Amino acid sequence: MNNNDIARVLTAEMTINALEISYRQLIEKEAVCRPRIDMRIPTRTPGRFYQWGTMEGGSTSGYFAIRMKSDVMEEQEYNGAHTEEKYCMRPGLFCGLIFLTSIENGEPLALINDGYLQHLRVAADGAIGAKIMSRKNAEVLGMLGSGGMARSHVESLLRVRDIKRIQVYSPTKENREKYAADMHEQYGIEVVALDNPRDVYRGADILAGCTDSAVPVVMGEYLEAGTHVIAVGGRPDGAAIARFDRTLRLGTAPAPVGRPELGTADEYIGYMARPDAPFWRKRRLGKRAPQVTGLGKDVMLAEILSGKSAGRESDKQITYSERGNIQGAQFYAVAAVAFEEARRQGLGHEMPTEWFLQDIRD
């Protein structure tokens, strides 16, 4: 199934529901996943490296999936912003696939382009966090960024809060103005493009950093009391982390059975060729903040669902929500509902199952 097929069958509401079910299954130990793993190899072109990334998971509900990405990566500076750029073969092309299988008989069920699904699943995380942690009367969305993630987050956040105004900033004026016009036309709400990122924070009930920035974009010095924060790509800076009164983590991948020392809360695990090369010192590697802070401000989704803990405790608190390292538990869940609906509608291109099978035991 390609992105056009997925766009025809998958909605923000379906994605949010699928993830909420998957997260409950993880908590109940009916599902399993592992953290994302990246393999990085320097290319012959200075400043660029190859990255192969995978994440996987499945559940007793019947499905398993692995998401695979093949990228060439480099950091660039544009209009004073440091961004992480990627491509496959040439700029503008990308290779990301989800391989969906049945747990009942091992049958390969689908190969799915991950682009459209990826945007909806990340935005669904933001919406789940906002539903739990933002003020119930939140209606002003401050948006840092104007790309695909900034668009999908609006669609998902509107499912959980009555957003009436969006104030947006991104470094390129034309991009933020087009975003404002498009969002106003699509959703019929007030959208204002701002020339200063500082102004995005003023009066924002929810602040969303949806960028491909290689450096933090959510600045703690600008946060106002009562704001709920979402960050994709560019992360909160140290001042923001220090000001978060409550941090919701949606989950942590379980450690391998019998090997608790191999468990990690890191969002991804990276392996590198030439690991001691100076090239890697400037790269965003290893742990990606914020993790569980350990400052007594953290709350897990499992604690919320069980009633052991509350999310937001007052309208004045600054809150933050982050996924954790359970990406693998997302792709099987969302791919499964998309696959079932596409099959019902007769969409996608049939591939003979026997292409994937053999009679030689490995």
C-alpha positions in Angstrom: 0.0 0.0 0.0 1.4 3.4 -0.9 0.8 6.7 0.8 -2.3 7.5 -1.3 -3.9 4.3 -0.2 -3.2 5.0 3.4 -4.5 8.6 3.1 -7.8 7.2 1.8 -8.4 4.8 4.7 -6.5 6.1 7.8 -7.9 9.0 9.9 -6.5 10.8 12.9 -9.3 9.4 15.0 -8.5 5.8 13.9 -4.8 6.4 14.7 -5.4 7.8 18.2 -7.7 4.9 19.0 -5.3 2.3 17.7 -2.4 3.7 19.8 -4.5 3.9 23.0 -5.4 0.3 22.6 -1.8 -0.7 21.9 -0.5 1.2 24.9 -3.0 -0.6 27.2 -1.8 -3.9 25.7 1.8 -3.0 26.5 0.8 -2.2 30.1 -1.1 -5.4 30.4 1.8 -7.4 28.9 -0.3 -8.5 25.9 2.0 -6.6 23.5 5.8 -6.3 23.1 8.2 -3.9 21.4 11.8 -2.9 21.4 13.5 0.5 21.2 14.4 1.9 17.8 17.9 0.8 16.7 19.9 2.9 14.2 23.0 1.7 12.3 25.2 4.6 11.1 28.0 4.4 8.5 30.0 7.5 7.2 29.7 7.9 3.4 32.4 8.9 1.1 30.8 12.4 1.0 32.1 14.6 3.9 29.5 15.5 6.4 27.0 12.8 5.3 26.3 9.4 6.8 24.1 6.4 6.0 21.5 5.4 8.6 19.4 2.2 8.7 16.8 2.4 11.4 14.3 -0.2 12.5 11.6 -0.6 15.2 9.2 -3.5 15.7 6.4 -4.8 17.9 3.3 -6.9 18.0 0.5 -8.2 20.2 -1.8 -11.1 21.0 -4.5 -9.2 19.0 -3.0 -10.8 15.9 -0.4 -8.5 14.2 3.3 -7.9 14.2 5.2 -5.2 12.2 8.7 -3.9 11.6 9.3 -0.4 10.3 12.5 0.0 8.2 14.1 3.2 7.1 17.1 3.7 4.7 18.4 7.3 4.8 21.4 9.4 4.0 21.7 12.1 6.7 23.3 15.5 7.0 22.9 18.6 9.1 22.4 22.0 7.4 22.0 25.6 8.4 19.2 27.7 6.8 18.0 31.1 8.0 20.0 30.6 11.2 18.3 27.3 11.9 20.2 24.0 12.2 18.2 21.2 10.6 18.7 17.5 10.1 18.1 16.6 6.5 17.6 13.1 5.0 17.0 11.5 1.7 17.2 8.2 -0.2 19.0 8.3 -3.6 18.4 12.0 -4.0 16.8 14.9 -2.0 13.0 14.7 -2.0 12.9 10.9 -2.1 12.6 8.7 1.0 12.6 5.0 1.8 10.5 4.0 4.7 8.5 0.7 4.8 6.3 -1.2 7.2 6.2 -5.0 6.9 3.0 -6.3 8.5 2.6 -10.0 9.4 0.1 -12.3 11.1 1.1 -13.8 14.4 -1.3 -16.7 13.9 0.4 -18.3 10.9 3.3 -16.0 10.2 1.8 -14.9 6.9 3.2 -11.7 5.3 0.2 -9.4 4.9 1.4 -6.0 3.6 4.2 -3.7 2.7 3.3 -0.2 3.5 4.9 3.2 2.7 5.4 4.8 6.1 5.2 8.5 5.2 1.5 9.4 5.7 1.1 6.9 8.5 4.2 8.2 10.2 2.8 11.7 10.4 -0.5 10.6 11.8 1.0 8.3 14.4 3.4 11.0 15.8 0.5 13.5 15.8 -1.7 11.0 17.6 0.9 10.8 20.4 0.7 14.5 20.8 -3.0 14.4 20.9 -3.1 11.6 23.5 -0.7 13.6 25.7 -2.7 16.8 25.2 -6.0 15.0 26.1 -4.5 13.9 29.4 -2.2 16.8 30.3 -3.5 20.0 28.8 -6.2 22.2 30.3 -9.7 21.0 29.4 -10.6 24.5 28.0 -7.4 24.8 25.9 -8.2 26.6 22.7 -5.0 28.4 21.6 -2.3 26.4 19.8 1.2 27.8 19.5 3.0 26.1 16.6 6.7 26.2 16.0 7.1 24.7 12.5 5.0 24.6 9.3 5.8 21.3 7.7 4.0 18.0 7.5 4.2 17.3 11.2 2.8 20.7 12.0 -0.1 20.0 9.7 -0.9 16.5 11.1 -0.7 17.7 14.7 -3.6 20.2 14.0 -5.8 17.5 12.6 -5.1 15.3 15.7 -5.3 18.0 18.4 -8.7 19.1 17.1 -9.9 15.6 18.0 -9.2 16.2 21.7 -9.5 19.9 22.2 -11.6 22.7 20.8 -8.8 24.7 19.2 -10.0 28.1 18.0 -6.7 29.9 17.2 -3.3 28.9 15.9 -0.3 31.1 16.1 2.6 29.9 14.0 6.2 30.6 13.4 8.8 29.0 11.1 12.0 30.5 9.8 10.8 30.9 6.2 8.1 33.6 5.9 6.5 32.1 2.8 6.2 28.7 4.5 4.5 30.0 7.7 2.2 32.2 5.7 1.1 29.4 3.4 0.6 27.1 6.5 -1.6 29.8 8.1 -3.7 30.1 4.9 -4.0 26.4 4.4 -5.0 25.6 8.0 -7.5 28.4 8.0 -9.1 27.1 4.8 -9.0 23.5 5.9 -10.4 23.9 9.5 -12.1 27.3 9.4 -10.3 28.6 12.5 -8.2 31.7 13.1 -4.5 31.2 12.1 -1.9 33.9 12.4 1.6 33.8 11.0 4.1 35.5 13.3 7.5 37.0 12.5 9.0 36.4 16.0 9.0 33.0 17.6 8.7 34.6 21.0 5.1 35.6 20.1 4.0 32.0 19.5 4.2 31.4 23.3 2.0 34.4 24.3 -1.4 33.0 25.4 -0.7 29.5 24.1 -2.6 26.8 25.9 -0.7 24.1 23.9 2.7 24.7 22.5 3.9 22.3 19.7 7.4 22.2 18.4 7.1 20.3 15.1 10.4 20.8 13.3 13.3 19.0 11.9 15.7 21.1 13.9 18.9 19.5 15.1 18.9 21.9 18.2 16.2 22.6 20.8 13.4 24.9 19.7 11.2 25.0 22.8 12.6 27.7 25.0 11.9 27.6 28.7 12.3 31.3 29.3 9.2 32.0 27.1 6.8 29.4 28.5 3.8 30.7 30.3 1.9 29.2 33.3 -0.6 26.6 32.3 0.9 25.7 28.9 1.1 22.1 27.8 4.1 21.3 25.6 4.6 18.8 22.7 7.9 18.5 20.9 8.8 16.6 17.7 12.2 17.0 16.2 13.6 20.1 17.9 13.4 19.4 21.7 12.9 21.5 24.8 16.0 23.3 26.0 17.4 22.8 29.5 15.4 25.8 30.9 12.1 24.3 29.6 12.9 20.9 31.2 13.6 22.6 34.5 10.2 24.4 34.3 8.1 21.4 33.5 5.9 20.8 36.6 4.7 17.4 35.3 6.0 15.2 32.5 3.9 12.4 31.0 5.7 9.4 29.5 3.4 7.2 27.4 5.6 4.1 27.9 9.0 2.4 28.1 9.9 -0.7 26.1 10.2 -3.8 28.3 13.7 -5.3 28.9 14.4 -8.7 27.3 13.1 -11.6 29.5 15.7 -12.6 32.0 18.0 -9.7 31.1 16.8 -6.6 33.0 20.2 -5.0 32.7 19.6 -4.6 29.0 16.5 -2.5 29.5 16.7 1.2 28.6 14.5 4.3 28.6 16.5 5.8 25.7 14.5 6.7 22.7 16.9 4.9 20.4 20.0 2.9 20.4 22.7 3.7 17.9 25.6 1.7 16.4 28.3 3.3 14.4 31.1 2.3 12.0 34.3 4.2 12.9 32.8 5.1 16.3 35.8 7.1 17.4 35.9 9.3 14.3 35.7 13.1 15.1 32.9 13.2 12.6 30.4 11.9 15.2 31.2 14.4 17.9 28.9 17.0 16.5 26.1 14.6 15.8 23.0 14.1 17.9 23.7 10.6 19.2 22.9 8.4 22.1 20.3 9.7 24.6 17.8 12.2 23.4 16.5 14.5 26.2 14.2 14.6 27.9 14.0 11.0 29.2 12.4 10.2 32.5 13.7 13.1 34.5 14.0 11.4 37.9 13.1 14.7 39.5 9.8 13.6 41.0 7.8 15.2 38.2 7.3 12.2 36.0 4.1 10.3 35.6 3.6 7.2 33.4 0.5 6.5 31.4 0.0 3.3 33.3 -0.3 5.3 36.5 -2.9 7.6 34.9 -5.0 4.7 33.6 -4.9 2.8 36.9 -5.9 6.0 38.8 -2.7 5.9 40.9 -1.7 9.3 39.7 -3.2 12.4 38.1 -1.8 14.2 35.1 -2.2 18.0 35.4 -2.8 18.9 39.0 -3.6 22.6 38.5 -4.4 25.0 35.7 -1.1 26.9 36.4 1.2 23.9 35.9 3.5 23.7 32.8 3.2 20.2 31.5 4.9 18.1 28.9 4.2 14.8 27.2 6.6 12.5 25.4 6.2 9.1 23.9 9.1 7.2 25.3 10.7 4.4 23.3 7.7 2.4 22.3 7.6 3.3 18.6 7.5 -0.4 17.8 4.2 -0.7 19.5 2.8 2.0 17.3 3.5 0.6 13.8 1.8 -2.8 14.2 -1.3 -1.1 15.7 -1.8 1.6 13.1 -0.7 -0.5 10.2 -3.2 -3.2 11.2 -6.2 -0.9 11.2 -5.1 0.7 7.9 -4.6 -2.8 6.4 -8.0 -4.0 7.5 -9.8 -1.0 6.1 -7.8 -1.0 2.8 -8.6 -4.7 2.4 -12.3 -3.9 3.0 -12.2 -1.2 0.3 -10.2 -3.2 -2.1 -7.3 -0.8 -2.1 -3.6 -1.5 -2.6 -1.6 -3.6 -5.1 -1.8 -7.4 -4.7 1.6 -9.1 -4.3 1.7 -12.9 -4.5 2.3 -14.4 -1.1 4.5 -17.1 -2.6 7.1 -14.4 -3.5 7.9 -14.2 0.3 7.8 -17.9 1.0 10.3 -20.7 0.4 10.6 -24.5 1.1 14.2 -24.3 2.5 14.3 -24.2 6.2 16.7 -21.6 7.5 
